[in-house]
């Protein structure tokens, strides 16, 4: 990328390829204190500033996950003293285009509610698992071993099942 126009084009193409990752991570870390659009903007700025230095030593999607997660976690750390507990009634309502399957909608809302109560690291793990990343890919993204990922995901799934059954 010799000039700014090439860089901007390459960056825009990269964002288009990985918009699902960017959206998912920002969505799961968004809150009243840290709105989705603010997180997404922070993530895009971080990606833009660091894309030129991406050395391609890992998959581009792995790098995007790392930047997104680190940016969101950093934003949460800045706001930690301000974080408040929310009641279930305060959680945003999910709206689905197809309301014909009310049972599916209800299950997804319960899952979203349970995930929103996880700590930030557990949210990251379950998000990548829901995006169907392999344990190896998740371990790569998080910088921990595959076996640790397997045991933590097992505990998270148990916790989510328990919370949903309540």
C-alpha positions, 0 to 999 in steps of 0.5 A: 500500500504505497499511498493513502488511497490504496490504504483506505481501499484495502482497509474498507475491503477488510472491514467489509470482509469482517463486518460480522465479527466487528458487529458481534463483538461490539453488540455483546459488549455494548451497554447503557454506559458504552453504547454500541455505536461508540464501541463500533467507532472505537473499534473502527478507529483502532483497526484503521490505526493498526491495519498498516502494521498488520504483519499477517502472521495470523489469519486476518479474522484472528487479528480483527477479533483481537483488535475488537476484543482488546478495544472493547475490553479497554473501553470497559476498563475505563468505565468499570467504576461507573458500571451498574447492575441492570434488571432484566426489564432494563435490557434492550428488547430484541426485535425479529423480522419473523414473529411467526416463531414466538418460541424461537424468539423467546429462547433467543431473548433468554440466551441474550439475557443470560449472555449479557450477565457473563463477565467480559472474558466469558462473553468473548469466549462464548461469542467466538464459540457461537460464531463457530470458531474452533477451540484452537482459533479461540485459544489463538485469539485469547492467548490461552491454551486449547484445554483451558478454552474447553474447560471454560466453555464447558463451565460457561455453557453450564452457567448459561443453561442454569441461568436460562432454566431459572 
